[in-house]
Amino acid sequence: MRYDELLSKLKTEGNFRSIPGPDRRKDLVDLSGNDYLGLACDRSLRLSFLSEATSRDIPLSSSASRLLAAGQEEYMRLEELLSSLYDGRQVLLHNSGYHANTGLVSAFASDGDTLIVADKLVHASIIDGIMLSKAPFERFRHNDYQHLRSILARKAGDFGRVIIISESVFSMDGDRADIDTLAEIRSEHANALLYIDEAHAFGVCGPSGLGCVMESTKRDLVDVIVGTFGKAAASVGAFSAMSAELRDIAVNRARSLIFSTALPPFNVAWTRYVVERLADFEPQRRKLQTLSGLLAEAIPQAGAPSHIRPLICGCPRKAAALSAKLLDEGFKVLPIRTPTVPPGTERLRFSLSAAIDEDSILRLGKMLSGLEIT
């Protein structure tokens, strides 16, 4: 298919995308971002960091990959801090959640003797990591742990290693995995590893915002924890926490780490500044819980309240039309379409921030109640 034909097809289907311009409306309520704690727009926090950072000579570029960079101080300081927060696990920084998942999954599973079993709704970066690994894989029905058990019962014994992969808070639906049950299943197979992506839980869930794994009594059975800094932590990049052995495998085999210029040290210093204060953001987490309850009332559906809540429209054109209506009323909620979500589940994804006021969510609820969704 020629490129012009492909673009025409996307437009006909209602799946054509374009990068939005800057938001110039001062009254716009942003419900499409991932600034869950509202830290990205916290000017006082930013100025506090800058006043401290300017007293140190922190480079604005690493100018090399992590394996070649001359200055490693900022990276190591952040990794050591995270290690202390995650029960002494070894920590490795990555340029983004996408870099983390594509690099780690492919590194851990590319030996020809590994089976990957992943939740049906894991993020595209995990799927891409699976593809890069060229390992055989199965996908269990979303949060269906009996299905997971049945797959493992049939196939786990045929491989030297099995990697079970799930998100903790799912990025498009906002629901949660059962970490305890996943840990139990992992313990039933001596050759299993459990890999949990905490991208949308880090900063928001668990003790001091450290994620869902850290509130589990069975967290020692989780082999790899991945978290990102570009959402609740208001920065850039990602991290993984794991054993020393797995970290060494990642350093030696994760192509996204080996062949990428490392994050700017200045940004890493900002990340550390935020992570050091995660425990102090409990008021923001409580506010986010309150907003999640109000949003659940505005968009009634099965499942517990969450800082992420979808409104299924069923087709891309309806999702785009509803997004446009809400934008006219001052709410930015961009449509989520195929291939991000399966065909027929196109939606608006409402993503909350502690910086939003309660009255805005109440006004949103009244507006949604008067609109035809399907």
Secondary structure as the mmCIF struct_conf table of DSSP 4:
data_model
#
loop_
_struct_conf.conf_type_id
_struct_conf.id
_struct_conf.beg_label_comp_id
_struct_conf.beg_label_asym_id
_struct_conf.beg_label_seq_id
_struct_conf.end_label_comp_id
_struct_conf.end_label_asym_id
_struct_conf.end_label_seq_id
HELX_RH_AL_P HELX_RH_AL_P1 TYR A 3 GLU A 13
TURN_TY1_P TURN_TY1_P1 GLY A 14 GLY A 14
TURN_TY1_P TURN_TY1_P2 LYS A 26 ASP A 27
STRN STRN1 VAL A 29 ASP A 30
BEND BEND1 SER A 32 GLY A 33
TURN_TY1_P TURN_TY1_P3 TYR A 36 LEU A 37
BEND BEND2 GLY A 38 GLY A 38
TURN_TY1_P TURN_TY1_P4 ALA A 40 CYS A 41
HELX_RH_AL_P HELX_RH_AL_P2 ARG A 43 ALA A 53
TURN_TY1_P TURN_TY1_P5 THR A 54 SER A 55
BEND BEND3 ARG A 56 ARG A 56
BEND BEND4 LEU A 60 LEU A 60
BEND BEND5 ALA A 64 ALA A 64
STRN STRN2 SER A 65 SER A 65
TURN_TY1_P TURN_TY1_P6 ARG A 66 LEU A 68
BEND BEND6 ALA A 70 ALA A 70
HELX_RH_AL_P HELX_RH_AL_P3 GLU A 73 LEU A 85
TURN_TY1_P TURN_TY1_P7 TYR A 86 GLY A 88
STRN STRN3 GLN A 90 HIS A 94
BEND BEND7 ASN A 95 SER A 96
HELX_RH_AL_P HELX_RH_AL_P4 GLY A 97 ALA A 109
TURN_TY1_P TURN_TY1_P8 SER A 110 ASP A 111
BEND BEND8 GLY A 112 ASP A 113
STRN STRN4 THR A 114 ASP A 119
TURN_TY1_P TURN_TY1_P9 LYS A 120 LEU A 121
HELX_RH_AL_P HELX_RH_AL_P5 ALA A 124 SER A 133
TURN_TY1_P TURN_TY1_P10 LYS A 134 LYS A 134
STRN STRN5 PHE A 137 PHE A 140
HELX_LH_PP_P HELX_LH_PP_P1 ARG A 141 ARG A 141
TURN_TY1_P TURN_TY1_P11 HIS A 142 ASN A 143
HELX_RH_AL_P HELX_RH_AL_P6 TYR A 145 LYS A 155
HELX_RH_3T_P HELX_RH_3T_P1 ALA A 156 ASP A 158
BEND BEND9 PHE A 159 GLY A 160
STRN STRN6 ARG A 161 GLU A 167
BEND BEND10 SER A 168 SER A 168
STRN STRN7 VAL A 169 VAL A 169
TURN_TY1_P TURN_TY1_P12 SER A 171 ASP A 173
STRN STRN8 ARG A 176 ARG A 176
HELX_RH_AL_P HELX_RH_AL_P7 ILE A 179 SER A 187
TURN_TY1_P TURN_TY1_P13 GLU A 188 GLU A 188
TURN_TY1_P TURN_TY1_P14 ALA A 190 ASN A 191
STRN STRN9 ALA A 192 ASP A 197
TURN_TY1_P TURN_TY1_P15 ALA A 199 VAL A 204
BEND BEND11 CYS A 205 GLY A 206
HELX_RH_3T_P HELX_RH_3T_P2 PRO A 207 GLY A 209
BEND BEND12 CYS A 212 CYS A 212
HELX_RH_3T_P HELX_RH_3T_P3 VAL A 213 GLU A 215
TURN_TY1_P TURN_TY1_P16 THR A 217 LYS A 218
HELX_RH_3T_P HELX_RH_3T_P4 ARG A 219 LEU A 221
STRN STRN10 VAL A 224 THR A 228
BEND BEND13 PHE A 229 LYS A 231
TURN_TY1_P TURN_TY1_P17 ALA A 232 ALA A 233
BEND BEND14 ALA A 234 SER A 235
STRN STRN11 ALA A 238 MET A 242
HELX_RH_AL_P HELX_RH_AL_P8 ALA A 244 ARG A 253
HELX_RH_AL_P HELX_RH_AL_P9 ARG A 255 ILE A 258
TURN_TY1_P TURN_TY1_P18 PHE A 259 PHE A 259
BEND BEND15 SER A 260 SER A 260
STRN STRN12 THR A 261 THR A 261
HELX_LH_PP_P HELX_LH_PP_P2 ALA A 262 PRO A 264
HELX_RH_AL_P HELX_RH_AL_P10 PRO A 265 GLU A 276
TURN_TY1_P TURN_TY1_P19 ARG A 277 ARG A 277
HELX_RH_3T_P HELX_RH_3T_P5 LEU A 278 PHE A 281
HELX_RH_AL_P HELX_RH_AL_P11 GLU A 282 ALA A 298
BEND BEND16 ILE A 299 ILE A 299
BEND BEND17 ALA A 302 GLY A 303
BEND BEND18 HIS A 307 HIS A 307
STRN STRN13 ILE A 308 ILE A 312
BEND BEND19 GLY A 314 CYS A 315
HELX_RH_AL_P HELX_RH_AL_P12 PRO A 316 ASP A 328
TURN_TY1_P TURN_TY1_P20 GLU A 329 GLY A 330
STRN STRN14 PHE A 331 LYS A 332
STRN STRN15 PRO A 335 ILE A 336
TURN_TY1_P TURN_TY1_P21 THR A 338 THR A 340
BEND BEND20 VAL A 341 VAL A 341
TURN_TY1_P TURN_TY1_P22 PRO A 343 GLY A 344
STRN STRN16 ARG A 347 SER A 351
TURN_TY1_P TURN_TY1_P23 ALA A 354 ALA A 355
BEND BEND21 ILE A 356 ILE A 356
HELX_RH_AL_P HELX_RH_AL_P13 GLU A 358 SER A 369
TURN_TY1_P TURN_TY1_P24 GLY A 370 GLY A 370
BEND BEND22 LEU A 371 LEU A 371
#
